[in-house]
Amino acid sequence: MDYHEQTDALTYDFMNVINRYREEFDLNHQTIVGVLEFVKLDLMTDGVCFVADLDDDDDDNDNDAESWGFTAD
């Protein structure tokens, strides 16, 4: 199976699962899209999430990269 056939197989499997959950659990499109966005984000970040501490009053400038958890290594 080449790359394009594998991609098609994944697409068809996703659609089958989505259709099954829509029918069996009566999920609406918005909920399904939300789940897909969550899974997409998880795949893109390998499960790593950056969380900013917005209540941190020690730093006067909350817009710089370090206050959002990014460092220039």
DRENKE-153451 format. One record per residue (C-alpha): x, y, z; residue in three letters. Coordinates in steps of 0.25 Angstrom, whole numbers. Example, Ala and Ser with C-alpha at 12.3 -4.5 7.8 and 13.67 -1.06 7.14 Angstrom:
node c1 49 | c2 -18 | c3 31 | type ALA;
node c1 55 | c2 -4 | c3 29 | type SER;
// end
This chain:
node c1 0 | c2 0 | c3 0 | type MET;
node c1 6 | c2 13 | c3 -4 | type ASP;
node c1 6 | c2 26 | c3 3 | type TYR;
node c1 -7 | c2 31 | c3 -4 | type HIS;
node c1 -14 | c2 18 | c3 -1 | type GLU;
node c1 -10 | c2 19 | c3 13 | type GLN;
node c1 -15 | c2 33 | c3 14 | type THR;
node c1 -29 | c2 29 | c3 7 | type ASP;
node c1 -30 | c2 18 | c3 17 | type ALA;
node c1 -28 | c2 27 | c3 29 | type LEU;
node c1 -38 | c2 37 | c3 24 | type THR;
node c1 -49 | c2 26 | c3 21 | type TYR;
node c1 -46 | c2 20 | c3 35 | type ASP;
node c1 -48 | c2 34 | c3 41 | type PHE;
node c1 -61 | c2 36 | c3 34 | type MET;
node c1 -66 | c2 22 | c3 38 | type ASN;
node c1 -63 | c2 25 | c3 53 | type VAL;
node c1 -69 | c2 39 | c3 52 | type ILE;
node c1 -82 | c2 34 | c3 45 | type ASN;
node c1 -83 | c2 22 | c3 55 | type ARG;
node c1 -82 | c2 32 | c3 67 | type TYR;
node c1 -92 | c2 42 | c3 61 | type ARG;
node c1 -102 | c2 31 | c3 59 | type GLU;
node c1 -100 | c2 23 | c3 72 | type GLU;
node c1 -98 | c2 34 | c3 82 | type PHE;
node c1 -105 | c2 45 | c3 75 | type ASP;
node c1 -93 | c2 55 | c3 75 | type LEU;
node c1 -95 | c2 68 | c3 67 | type ASN;
node c1 -84 | c2 73 | c3 57 | type HIS;
node c1 -79 | c2 84 | c3 67 | type GLN;
node c1 -76 | c2 73 | c3 77 | type THR;
node c1 -69 | c2 65 | c3 67 | type ILE;
node c1 -61 | c2 76 | c3 61 | type VAL;
node c1 -57 | c2 80 | c3 76 | type GLY;
node c1 -52 | c2 66 | c3 78 | type VAL;
node c1 -44 | c2 66 | c3 65 | type LEU;
node c1 -38 | c2 79 | c3 68 | type GLU;
node c1 -34 | c2 74 | c3 82 | type PHE;
node c1 -27 | c2 62 | c3 76 | type VAL;
node c1 -21 | c2 70 | c3 65 | type LYS;
node c1 -14 | c2 79 | c3 76 | type LEU;
node c1 -10 | c2 67 | c3 83 | type ASP;
node c1 -3 | c2 61 | c3 71 | type LEU;
node c1 3 | c2 74 | c3 67 | type MET;
node c1 9 | c2 77 | c3 81 | type THR;
node c1 12 | c2 62 | c3 85 | type ASP;
node c1 3 | c2 64 | c3 97 | type GLY;
node c1 12 | c2 76 | c3 102 | type VAL;
node c1 4 | c2 88 | c3 106 | type CYS;
node c1 9 | c2 102 | c3 110 | type PHE;
node c1 1 | c2 108 | c3 121 | type VAL;
node c1 4 | c2 123 | c3 125 | type ALA;
node c1 2 | c2 127 | c3 139 | type ASP;
node c1 -6 | c2 140 | c3 137 | type LEU;
node c1 -7 | c2 143 | c3 152 | type ASP;
node c1 8 | c2 145 | c3 153 | type ASP;
node c1 10 | c2 159 | c3 158 | type ASP;
node c1 25 | c2 158 | c3 159 | type ASP;
node c1 27 | c2 162 | c3 145 | type ASP;
node c1 23 | c2 176 | c3 140 | type ASP;
node c1 22 | c2 171 | c3 125 | type ASN;
node c1 13 | c2 159 | c3 123 | type ASP;
node c1 14 | c2 160 | c3 108 | type ASN;
node c1 29 | c2 156 | c3 107 | type ASP;
node c1 32 | c2 142 | c3 102 | type ALA;
node c1 38 | c2 137 | c3 116 | type GLU;
node c1 25 | c2 140 | c3 123 | type SER;
node c1 18 | c2 131 | c3 113 | type TRP;
node c1 28 | c2 119 | c3 116 | type GLY;
node c1 36 | c2 121 | c3 104 | type PHE;
node c1 51 | c2 123 | c3 105 | type THR;
node c1 62 | c2 126 | c3 95 | type ALA;
node c1 71 | c2 114 | c3 97 | type ASP;
// end
